[in-house]
């Protein structure tokens, strides 16, 4: 039986072995994409953006609602930063890392990094404490938003750059390998979108070290599991950046808030 927890190394191209693995299972895990000092610089940059947004009482970025929460001491924090690549040079530089362009090979011609589209580069910050609300995210596929917009289902992959070293008990990304090949009916109705947080007997836990990179197909069913530990040990940060194809649809400060984003309160 194939080891689905295998971690690859990203070189100057996607190898045949890596492409076969990704096409079969709908995800792939690369180790040591960024160095510990880069992880530290990114974390510090996110705190600066957080300080700016809280002090300016920022509500949306390019039409995307900002998700605020409470830290362990009850102080306000940003838990979901959209388009963070537009708000600090560290993230702008990260989005321009030439190694990210290698990953476009997983879709092929016409693929691009979604730095100007959808939610741009997103940073999620989870912590499980007395005041926490954003601690998990129910089962969903990323392909649903195209359907909400009345569009054909275009190829979309999600790059995850992990800023925290996790154990399974820390929660984090859970996927159902191979579900990127499911029918449209299964993609729509296999689970109750965002409302179903239950573990699945067939799910795989993504257990990264800080600095690892993962990619999953947007059609793949996945969730974010709640940490079973509380306090500082539960804190985890992860960056997501989409790889997309199809019509170019950049966002700006006048972009409207999509209908489904008005229900963000359902997503804990």
WOGIFEN-V622535 format. One line per field, one symbol per residue. phi: phi as a letter, one per 40 degrees, with the letter a starting at -180 (. if undefined). burial: + if it has 16 or more other ideal C-beta (glycine too) atoms within 10 Angstrom, else -. A space follows every 10 residues. Layout:
phi=???
burial=???
This chain:
phi=.cccccbbbc bcaccdcccc ccccbgaabb cfcbcdccdc cccccccccd dcccccfcbb bfgcccccab cccgccbcba ccfcccbacc ccccccdccc ccccccbhdg cacccbbfbg cbbbbbabad ccbcbaacda bccccccdcg bcccdabbcb bcbbcbbdcc ghcbbbdgcc ccccdcccbc acdgccbccb dbcbccbccd hcbbbbcccc caabccccbb gdcccababb acbbagccbc baccccccdc ccbdcccc
burial=------++-+ ---+---+-- ++--++++++ --++---++- -++-++--++ --+------- ++++++++++ -+----++++ ++++++++-+ +--++----+ --++-++--- ++++++++++ +++++++++- -+-+++++++ ++++++---- --+-++++++ ++++-+---+ ++++++++++ -+----+--+ +-++--+--- --++++++-+ ++++++++++ +++++++--- ---+++++++ ++++++---- +--------- +-----+-
